Amino acid sequence: MSEPLPDPSAPVRCPWCGTDPLYTAYHDEEWGRPERDPRALWESLILEGFQAGLSWITILRRRESFRAAFRGFHPEVIATWGEPEILRLLADPGIIRHRGKIEATIRGAKAFLRLEAEGGFAPFIWSHVGDRPLVNRPASLSGVPAQTPESVALSKSLKKQGFGFCGPVITYAFMQASGLVDDHIAGCHCAA
């Protein structure tokens, strides 16, 4: 049995999102759009950390479970958590049950609150790209880097503030997802 021919009327998308409706909606409506809301940025950073070693669709399919388990990703709540909440999360089959990532989320909530009080988490994040999105327009996925000098600098800054699971590859994926970097390939209908 042969594969169906592609629909010529379908919009051209970055090939990484395939045809899964959840993934295409994420690509079309979220990925690469500049995010300035500090709490939304923090949630994105945390989820990218949980994605380490997995595919993004795995996290995307569990995102609502993560939001429920982490009480809406409110840093003010998560910063107060300790061992009882860690054990609750480690027993939750709806999320990625990884003690190190859970503990890093609690530390990250505390760091987020400190940065918010010191001038804002969003300005801190956006300062790493000069407060405006960096636009790439690669011809194909092979032209998209895994990390950049900006993601290395952001990773170092986040680690210095107390965040975990934020290496330069993770921070680059976060930068792409949150619109600090626009890596939609040439021809993608979302390319600006």
Secondary structure as UniProt FT lines:
FT   TURN            8..9
FT   HELIX           15..17
FT   TURN            18..19
FT   HELIX           21..29
FT   TURN            30..32
FT   HELIX           38..51
FT   TURN            52..53
FT   HELIX           56..69
FT   HELIX           71..73
FT   HELIX           75..78
FT   TURN            79..80
FT   HELIX           83..90
FT   TURN            93..94
FT   HELIX           99..117
FT   TURN            118..119
FT   HELIX           121..126
FT   HELIX           127..129
FT   TURN            130..131
FT   STRAND          134..135
FT   HELIX           141..143
FT   HELIX           149..161
FT   HELIX           168..177
FT   TURN            178..179
FT   STRAND          181..182
FT   TURN            186..187
FT   TURN            189..190
//
